[in-house]
Amino acid sequence: MATGAAKQDIRVLFFAQFREQLGCDQLALASTDVTDIASIKHTLAKRGDMWQQVFTNSSLLVAVNQQMVQDNIVIKPGDEIAFFPPVTGG
């Protein structure tokens, strides 16, 4: 599992409890393997049970280049994708 990101790769970051659940804080995906957020979620969910649990959660929050986005946003080489658990408050 790569932890750095080359210019043509997509950098994927994990925050809060996702970091602990998945056992890593970031990885790089080849930009040729994914086209949008939905395809990134699908690709990551195939990595195992815990990954599937995280990336099939409909409340998952995602940002591209520090802007909150929906699953249909198109990903470009060099983008930074960040996944966050749902925010709760009281």
KOLGU-4560 file (N, C-alpha, C; in nm, 3 decimals, padded with zeros to 5 digits):
<recs>
<n_xx: 00.085 n_yy: -00.117 n_zz: 00.000 ca_xx: 00.000 ca_yy: 00.000 ca_zz: 00.000 c_xx: 00.090 c_yy: 00.123 c_zz: 00.000 mol: A seq: 1 type: MET>
<n_xx: 00.074 n_yy: 00.203 n_zz: -00.098 ca_xx: 00.155 ca_yy: 00.324 ca_zz: -00.108 c_xx: 00.104 c_yy: 00.429 c_zz: -00.010 mol: A seq: 2 type: ALA>
<n_xx: 00.197 n_yy: 00.504 n_zz: 00.046 ca_xx: 00.155 ca_yy: 00.610 ca_zz: 00.137 c_xx: 00.180 c_yy: 00.748 c_zz: 00.079 mol: A seq: 3 type: THR>
<n_xx: 00.266 n_yy: 00.759 n_zz: -00.020 ca_xx: 00.292 ca_yy: 00.887 ca_zz: -00.085 c_xx: 00.207 c_yy: 00.899 c_zz: -00.209 mol: A seq: 4 type: GLY>
<n_xx: 00.215 n_yy: 01.012 n_zz: -00.273 ca_xx: 00.136 ca_yy: 01.031 ca_zz: -00.395 c_xx: 00.221 c_yy: 01.099 c_zz: -00.501 mol: A seq: 5 type: ALA>
<n_xx: 00.236 n_yy: 01.032 n_zz: -00.614 ca_xx: 00.304 ca_yy: 01.094 ca_zz: -00.727 c_xx: 00.207 c_yy: 01.191 c_zz: -00.793 mol: A seq: 6 type: ALA>
<n_xx: 00.257 n_yy: 01.277 n_zz: -00.881 ca_xx: 00.174 ca_yy: 01.380 ca_zz: -00.943 c_xx: 00.052 c_yy: 01.321 c_zz: -01.014 mol: A seq: 7 type: LYS>
<n_xx: 00.067 n_yy: 01.205 n_zz: -01.080 ca_xx: -00.045 ca_yy: 01.146 ca_zz: -01.153 c_xx: -00.141 c_yy: 01.069 c_zz: -01.064 mol: A seq: 8 type: GLN>
<n_xx: -00.105 n_yy: 01.047 n_zz: -00.938 ca_xx: -00.189 ca_yy: 00.973 ca_zz: -00.846 c_xx: -00.291 c_yy: 01.063 c_zz: -00.778 mol: A seq: 9 type: ASP>
<n_xx: -00.387 n_yy: 00.999 n_zz: -00.716 ca_xx: -00.486 ca_yy: 01.067 ca_zz: -00.633 c_xx: -00.451 c_yy: 01.035 c_zz: -00.489 mol: A seq: 10 type: ILE>
<n_xx: -00.436 n_yy: 01.137 n_zz: -00.409 ca_xx: -00.402 ca_yy: 01.119 ca_zz: -00.268 c_xx: -00.532 c_yy: 01.106 c_zz: -00.188 mol: A seq: 11 type: ARG>
<n_xx: -00.542 n_yy: 00.999 n_zz: -00.110 ca_xx: -00.662 ca_yy: 00.973 ca_zz: -00.032 c_xx: -00.625 c_yy: 00.978 c_zz: 00.116 mol: A seq: 12 type: VAL>
<n_xx: -00.697 n_yy: 01.063 n_zz: 00.192 ca_xx: -00.670 ca_yy: 01.083 ca_zz: 00.334 c_xx: -00.787 c_yy: 01.032 c_zz: 00.417 mol: A seq: 13 type: LEU>
<n_xx: -00.755 n_yy: 00.978 n_zz: 00.536 ca_xx: -00.857 ca_yy: 00.928 ca_zz: 00.628 c_xx: -00.842 c_yy: 01.001 c_zz: 00.760 mol: A seq: 14 type: PHE>
<n_xx: -00.955 n_yy: 01.046 n_zz: 00.816 ca_xx: -00.952 ca_yy: 01.124 ca_zz: 00.939 c_xx: -01.034 c_yy: 01.059 c_zz: 01.050 mol: A seq: 15 type: PHE>
<n_xx: -01.005 n_yy: 01.102 n_zz: 01.172 ca_xx: -01.077 ca_yy: 01.063 ca_zz: 01.294 c_xx: -01.078 c_yy: 00.911 c_zz: 01.308 mol: A seq: 16 type: ALA>
<n_xx: -01.195 n_yy: 00.855 n_zz: 01.339 ca_xx: -01.202 ca_yy: 00.712 ca_zz: 01.365 c_xx: -01.168 c_yy: 00.628 c_zz: 01.243 mol: A seq: 17 type: GLN>
<n_xx: -01.185 n_yy: 00.680 n_zz: 01.122 ca_xx: -01.149 ca_yy: 00.603 ca_zz: 01.003 c_xx: -01.001 c_yy: 00.568 c_zz: 01.002 mol: A seq: 18 type: PHE>
<n_xx: -00.920 n_yy: 00.659 n_zz: 01.046 ca_xx: -00.775 ca_yy: 00.637 ca_zz: 01.052 c_xx: -00.745 c_yy: 00.513 c_zz: 01.138 mol: A seq: 19 type: ARG>
<n_xx: -00.809 n_yy: 00.505 n_zz: 01.255 ca_xx: -00.787 ca_yy: 00.391 ca_zz: 01.344 c_xx: -00.849 c_yy: 00.263 c_zz: 01.288 mol: A seq: 20 type: GLU>
<n_xx: -00.969 n_yy: 00.271 n_zz: 01.235 ca_xx: -01.037 ca_yy: 00.153 ca_zz: 01.182 c_xx: -00.961 c_yy: 00.091 c_zz: 01.065 mol: A seq: 21 type: GLN>
<n_xx: -00.907 n_yy: 00.175 n_zz: 00.978 ca_xx: -00.842 ca_yy: 00.127 ca_zz: 00.856 c_xx: -00.693 c_yy: 00.100 c_zz: 00.875 mol: A seq: 22 type: LEU>
<n_xx: -00.636 n_yy: 00.152 n_zz: 00.983 ca_xx: -00.495 ca_yy: 00.128 ca_zz: 01.011 c_xx: -00.399 c_yy: 00.211 c_zz: 00.927 mol: A seq: 23 type: GLY>
<n_xx: -00.447 n_yy: 00.318 n_zz: 00.865 ca_xx: -00.360 ca_yy: 00.407 ca_zz: 00.789 c_xx: -00.424 c_yy: 00.545 c_zz: 00.782 mol: A seq: 24 type: CYS>
<n_xx: -00.342 n_yy: 00.645 n_zz: 00.758 ca_xx: -00.396 ca_yy: 00.781 ca_zz: 00.749 c_xx: -00.405 c_yy: 00.832 c_zz: 00.606 mol: A seq: 25 type: ASP>
<n_xx: -00.337 n_yy: 00.765 n_zz: 00.512 ca_xx: -00.346 ca_yy: 00.805 ca_zz: 00.372 c_xx: -00.294 c_yy: 00.696 c_zz: 00.282 mol: A seq: 26 type: GLN>
<n_xx: -00.329 n_yy: 00.706 n_zz: 00.155 ca_xx: -00.276 ca_yy: 00.617 ca_zz: 00.053 c_xx: -00.288 c_yy: 00.686 c_zz: -00.082 mol: A seq: 27 type: LEU>
<n_xx: -00.228 n_yy: 00.627 n_zz: -00.183 ca_xx: -00.236 ca_yy: 00.683 ca_zz: -00.318 c_xx: -00.304 c_yy: 00.582 c_zz: -00.409 mol: A seq: 28 type: ALA>
<n_xx: -00.390 n_yy: 00.632 n_zz: -00.495 ca_xx: -00.455 ca_yy: 00.550 ca_zz: -00.597 c_xx: -00.414 c_yy: 00.602 c_zz: -00.734 mol: A seq: 29 type: LEU>
<n_xx: -00.393 n_yy: 00.511 n_zz: -00.827 ca_xx: -00.363 ca_yy: 00.553 ca_zz: -00.964 c_xx: -00.485 c_yy: 00.623 c_zz: -01.021 mol: A seq: 30 type: ALA>
<n_xx: -00.464 n_yy: 00.737 n_zz: -01.081 ca_xx: -00.576 ca_yy: 00.815 ca_zz: -01.136 c_xx: -00.646 c_yy: 00.741 c_zz: -01.249 mol: A seq: 31 type: SER>
<n_xx: -00.581 n_yy: 00.642 n_zz: -01.308 ca_xx: -00.644 ca_yy: 00.564 ca_zz: -01.414 c_xx: -00.743 c_yy: 00.462 c_zz: -01.360 mol: A seq: 32 type: THR>
<n_xx: -00.739 n_yy: 00.436 n_zz: -01.227 ca_xx: -00.826 ca_yy: 00.335 ca_zz: -01.167 c_xx: -00.961 c_yy: 00.389 c_zz: -01.121 mol: A seq: 33 type: ASP>
<n_xx: -00.975 n_yy: 00.520 n_zz: -01.109 ca_xx: -01.097 ca_yy: 00.579 ca_zz: -01.055 c_xx: -01.138 c_yy: 00.702 c_zz: -01.137 mol: A seq: 34 type: VAL>
<n_xx: -01.269 n_yy: 00.729 n_zz: -01.141 ca_xx: -01.317 ca_yy: 00.843 ca_zz: -01.220 c_xx: -01.393 c_yy: 00.945 c_zz: -01.136 mol: A seq: 35 type: THR>
<n_xx: -01.453 n_yy: 00.898 n_zz: -01.026 ca_xx: -01.531 ca_yy: 00.987 ca_zz: -00.940 c_xx: -01.527 c_yy: 00.934 c_zz: -00.797 mol: A seq: 36 type: ASP>
<n_xx: -01.591 n_yy: 01.004 n_zz: -00.705 ca_xx: -01.590 ca_yy: 00.964 ca_zz: -00.564 c_xx: -01.654 c_yy: 00.827 c_zz: -00.547 mol: A seq: 37 type: ILE>
<n_xx: -01.764 n_yy: 00.802 n_zz: -00.617 ca_xx: -01.831 ca_yy: 00.672 ca_zz: -00.607 c_xx: -01.736 c_yy: 00.559 c_zz: -00.645 mol: A seq: 38 type: ALA>
<n_xx: -01.656 n_yy: 00.577 n_zz: -00.749 ca_xx: -01.563 ca_yy: 00.470 ca_zz: -00.790 c_xx: -01.449 c_yy: 00.454 c_zz: -00.690 mol: A seq: 39 type: SER>
<n_xx: -01.408 n_yy: 00.562 n_zz: -00.624 ca_xx: -01.307 ca_yy: 00.551 ca_zz: -00.519 c_xx: -01.364 c_yy: 00.471 c_zz: -00.402 mol: A seq: 40 type: ILE>
<n_xx: -01.486 n_yy: 00.502 n_zz: -00.360 ca_xx: -01.550 ca_yy: 00.427 ca_zz: -00.251 c_xx: -01.559 c_yy: 00.279 c_zz: -00.286 mol: A seq: 41 type: LYS>
<n_xx: -01.601 n_yy: 00.250 n_zz: -00.408 ca_xx: -01.616 ca_yy: 00.111 ca_zz: -00.453 c_xx: -01.480 c_yy: 00.039 c_zz: -00.451 mol: A seq: 42 type: HIS>
<n_xx: -01.378 n_yy: 00.104 n_zz: -00.502 ca_xx: -01.243 ca_yy: 00.046 ca_zz: -00.504 c_xx: -01.193 c_yy: 00.019 c_zz: -00.363 mol: A seq: 43 type: THR>
<n_xx: -01.210 n_yy: 00.116 n_zz: -00.273 ca_xx: -01.162 ca_yy: 00.100 ca_zz: -00.137 c_xx: -01.242 c_yy: -00.004 c_zz: -00.059 mol: A seq: 44 type: LEU>
<n_xx: -01.371 n_yy: -00.014 n_zz: -00.084 ca_xx: -01.456 ca_yy: -00.111 ca_zz: -00.015 c_xx: -01.414 c_yy: -00.255 c_zz: -00.043 mol: A seq: 45 type: ALA>
<n_xx: -01.347 n_yy: -00.278 n_zz: -00.157 ca_xx: -01.302 ca_yy: -00.413 ca_zz: -00.193 c_xx: -01.178 c_yy: -00.457 c_zz: -00.117 mol: A seq: 46 type: LYS>
<n_xx: -01.120 n_yy: -00.370 n_zz: -00.033 ca_xx: -00.996 ca_yy: -00.403 ca_zz: 00.039 c_xx: -01.017 c_yy: -00.493 c_zz: 00.160 mol: A seq: 47 type: ARG>
<n_xx: -01.140 n_yy: -00.516 n_zz: 00.201 ca_xx: -01.165 ca_yy: -00.603 ca_zz: 00.316 c_xx: -01.289 c_yy: -00.561 c_zz: 00.393 mol: A seq: 48 type: GLY>
<n_xx: -01.322 n_yy: -00.639 n_zz: 00.495 ca_xx: -01.446 ca_yy: -00.617 ca_zz: 00.570 c_xx: -01.454 c_yy: -00.478 c_zz: 00.633 mol: A seq: 49 type: ASP>
<n_xx: -01.349 n_yy: -00.435 n_zz: 00.701 ca_xx: -01.353 ca_yy: -00.304 ca_zz: 00.766 c_xx: -01.364 c_yy: -00.193 c_zz: 00.662 mol: A seq: 50 type: MET>
<n_xx: -01.291 n_yy: -00.207 n_zz: 00.552 ca_xx: -01.298 ca_yy: -00.108 ca_zz: 00.445 c_xx: -01.440 c_yy: -00.102 c_zz: 00.388 mol: A seq: 51 type: TRP>
<n_xx: -01.502 n_yy: -00.219 n_zz: 00.370 ca_xx: -01.638 ca_yy: -00.222 ca_zz: 00.318 c_xx: -01.734 c_yy: -00.153 c_zz: 00.414 mol: A seq: 52 type: GLN>
<n_xx: -01.717 n_yy: -00.178 n_zz: 00.543 ca_xx: -01.803 ca_yy: -00.115 ca_zz: 00.643 c_xx: -01.792 c_yy: 00.038 c_zz: 00.636 mol: A seq: 53 type: GLN>
<n_xx: -01.670 n_yy: 00.089 n_zz: 00.624 ca_xx: -01.649 ca_yy: 00.233 ca_zz: 00.618 c_xx: -01.705 c_yy: 00.293 c_zz: 00.490 mol: A seq: 54 type: VAL>
<n_xx: -01.676 n_yy: 00.233 n_zz: 00.376 ca_xx: -01.706 ca_yy: 00.296 ca_zz: 00.247 c_xx: -01.844 c_yy: 00.265 c_zz: 00.190 mol: A seq: 55 type: PHE>
<n_xx: -01.923 n_yy: 00.186 n_zz: 00.261 ca_xx: -02.063 ca_yy: 00.168 ca_zz: 00.221 c_xx: -02.156 c_yy: 00.246 c_zz: 00.314 mol: A seq: 56 type: THR>
<n_xx: -02.100 n_yy: 00.323 n_zz: 00.405 ca_xx: -02.178 ca_yy: 00.406 ca_zz: 00.497 c_xx: -02.230 c_yy: 00.528 c_zz: 00.420 mol: A seq: 57 type: ASN>
<n_xx: -02.360 n_yy: 00.543 n_zz: 00.412 ca_xx: -02.418 ca_yy: 00.653 ca_zz: 00.335 c_xx: -02.397 c_yy: 00.790 c_zz: 00.401 mol: A seq: 58 type: SER>
<n_xx: -02.357 n_yy: 00.791 n_zz: 00.528 ca_xx: -02.333 ca_yy: 00.918 ca_zz: 00.599 c_xx: -02.189 c_yy: 00.967 c_zz: 00.587 mol: A seq: 59 type: SER>
<n_xx: -02.106 n_yy: 00.892 n_zz: 00.518 ca_xx: -01.966 ca_yy: 00.927 ca_zz: 00.499 c_xx: -01.952 c_yy: 01.065 c_zz: 00.435 mol: A seq: 60 type: LEU>
<n_xx: -01.864 n_yy: 01.147 n_zz: 00.490 ca_xx: -01.839 ca_yy: 01.280 ca_zz: 00.433 c_xx: -01.711 c_yy: 01.276 c_zz: 00.352 mol: A seq: 61 type: LEU>
<n_xx: -01.707 n_yy: 01.353 n_zz: 00.243 ca_xx: -01.590 ca_yy: 01.353 ca_zz: 00.156 c_xx: -01.561 c_yy: 01.493 c_zz: 00.105 mol: A seq: 62 type: VAL>
<n_xx: -01.432 n_yy: 01.524 n_zz: 00.095 ca_xx: -01.387 ca_yy: 01.652 ca_zz: 00.040 c_xx: -01.286 c_yy: 01.625 c_zz: -00.070 mol: A seq: 63 type: ALA>
<n_xx: -01.290 n_yy: 01.707 n_zz: -00.173 ca_xx: -01.191 ca_yy: 01.703 ca_zz: -00.280 c_xx: -01.121 c_yy: 01.838 c_zz: -00.278 mol: A seq: 64 type: VAL>
<n_xx: -00.990 n_yy: 01.833 n_zz: -00.261 ca_xx: -00.909 ca_yy: 01.955 ca_zz: -00.253 c_xx: -00.968 c_yy: 02.054 c_zz: -00.152 mol: A seq: 65 type: ASN>
<n_xx: -01.008 n_yy: 01.999 n_zz: -00.037 ca_xx: -01.058 ca_yy: 02.074 ca_zz: 00.078 c_xx: -01.194 c_yy: 02.139 c_zz: 00.056 mol: A seq: 66 type: GLN>
<n_xx: -01.271 n_yy: 02.087 n_zz: -00.040 ca_xx: -01.409 ca_yy: 02.133 ca_zz: -00.064 c_xx: -01.502 c_yy: 02.013 c_zz: -00.050 mol: A seq: 67 type: GLN>
<n_xx: -01.604 n_yy: 02.024 n_zz: 00.035 ca_xx: -01.700 ca_yy: 01.915 ca_zz: 00.053 c_xx: -01.773 c_yy: 01.890 c_zz: -00.079 mol: A seq: 68 type: MET>
<n_xx: -01.790 n_yy: 01.761 n_zz: -00.115 ca_xx: -01.848 ca_yy: 01.725 ca_zz: -00.244 c_xx: -01.944 c_yy: 01.606 c_zz: -00.230 mol: A seq: 69 type: VAL>
<n_xx: -02.015 n_yy: 01.577 n_zz: -00.338 ca_xx: -02.102 ca_yy: 01.460 ca_zz: -00.350 c_xx: -02.027 c_yy: 01.351 c_zz: -00.427 mol: A seq: 70 type: GLN>
<n_xx: -02.086 n_yy: 01.230 n_zz: -00.430 ca_xx: -02.021 ca_yy: 01.114 ca_zz: -00.493 c_xx: -02.000 c_yy: 01.127 c_zz: -00.643 mol: A seq: 71 type: ASP>
<n_xx: -02.074 n_yy: 01.212 n_zz: -00.712 ca_xx: -02.065 ca_yy: 01.217 ca_zz: -00.858 c_xx: -01.958 c_yy: 01.314 c_zz: -00.908 mol: A seq: 72 type: ASN>
<n_xx: -01.883 n_yy: 01.377 n_zz: -00.820 ca_xx: -01.779 ca_yy: 01.472 ca_zz: -00.862 c_xx: -01.668 c_yy: 01.396 c_zz: -00.938 mol: A seq: 73 type: ILE>
<n_xx: -01.624 n_yy: 01.450 n_zz: -01.049 ca_xx: -01.518 ca_yy: 01.388 ca_zz: -01.129 c_xx: -01.383 c_yy: 01.415 c_zz: -01.064 mol: A seq: 74 type: VAL>
<n_xx: -01.301 n_yy: 01.311 n_zz: -01.059 ca_xx: -01.168 ca_yy: 01.319 ca_zz: -00.998 c_xx: -01.064 c_yy: 01.337 c_zz: -01.107 mol: A seq: 75 type: ILE>
<n_xx: -00.964 n_yy: 01.422 n_zz: -01.079 ca_xx: -00.856 ca_yy: 01.448 ca_zz: -01.174 c_xx: -00.723 c_yy: 01.405 c_zz: -01.113 mol: A seq: 76 type: LYS>
<n_xx: -00.625 n_yy: 01.370 n_zz: -01.196 ca_xx: -00.493 ca_yy: 01.337 ca_zz: -01.144 c_xx: -00.440 c_yy: 01.449 c_zz: -01.055 mol: A seq: 77 type: PRO>
<n_xx: -00.381 n_yy: 01.412 n_zz: -00.942 ca_xx: -00.327 ca_yy: 01.509 ca_zz: -00.849 c_xx: -00.425 c_yy: 01.557 c_zz: -00.744 mol: A seq: 78 type: GLY>
<n_xx: -00.553 n_yy: 01.520 n_zz: -00.755 ca_xx: -00.652 ca_yy: 01.561 ca_zz: -00.655 c_xx: -00.622 c_yy: 01.498 c_zz: -00.519 mol: A seq: 79 type: ASP>
<n_xx: -00.666 n_yy: 01.566 n_zz: -00.415 ca_xx: -00.658 ca_yy: 01.515 ca_zz: -00.278 c_xx: -00.800 c_yy: 01.488 c_zz: -00.230 mol: A seq: 80 type: GLU>
<n_xx: -00.826 n_yy: 01.365 n_zz: -00.190 ca_xx: -00.958 ca_yy: 01.323 ca_zz: -00.144 c_xx: -00.947 c_yy: 01.295 c_zz: 00.005 mol: A seq: 81 type: ILE>
<n_xx: -01.040 n_yy: 01.349 n_zz: 00.084 ca_xx: -01.040 ca_yy: 01.326 ca_zz: 00.228 c_xx: -01.174 c_yy: 01.268 c_zz: 00.270 mol: A seq: 82 type: ALA>
<n_xx: -01.169 n_yy: 01.162 n_zz: 00.350 ca_xx: -01.290 ca_yy: 01.098 ca_zz: 00.403 c_xx: -01.301 c_yy: 01.124 c_zz: 00.552 mol: A seq: 83 type: PHE>
<n_xx: -01.421 n_yy: 01.161 n_zz: 00.595 ca_xx: -01.450 ca_yy: 01.194 ca_zz: 00.735 c_xx: -01.571 c_yy: 01.114 c_zz: 00.782 mol: A seq: 84 type: PHE>
<n_xx: -01.573 n_yy: 01.075 n_zz: 00.909 ca_xx: -01.695 ca_yy: 01.013 ca_zz: 00.962 c_xx: -01.805 c_yy: 01.117 c_zz: 00.972 mol: A seq: 85 type: PRO>
<n_xx: -01.929 n_yy: 01.073 n_zz: 00.979 ca_xx: -02.039 ca_yy: 01.168 ca_zz: 00.995 c_xx: -02.023 c_yy: 01.249 c_zz: 01.123 mol: A seq: 86 type: PRO>
<n_xx: -02.063 n_yy: 01.373 n_zz: 01.117 ca_xx: -02.052 ca_yy: 01.462 ca_zz: 01.233 c_xx: -02.180 c_yy: 01.450 c_zz: 01.315 mol: A seq: 87 type: VAL>
<n_xx: -02.162 n_yy: 01.433 n_zz: 01.445 ca_xx: -02.278 ca_yy: 01.430 ca_zz: 01.534 c_xx: -02.261 c_yy: 01.538 c_zz: 01.638 mol: A seq: 88 type: THR>
<n_xx: -02.368 n_yy: 01.580 n_zz: 01.692 ca_xx: -02.360 ca_yy: 01.685 ca_zz: 01.794 c_xx: -02.484 c_yy: 01.683 c_zz: 01.880 mol: A seq: 89 type: GLY>
<n_xx: -02.483 n_yy: 01.771 n_zz: 01.975 ca_xx: -02.599 ca_yy: 01.771 ca_zz: 02.062 c_xx: -02.620 c_yy: 01.905 c_zz: 02.126 mol: A seq: 90 type: GLY>
</recs>
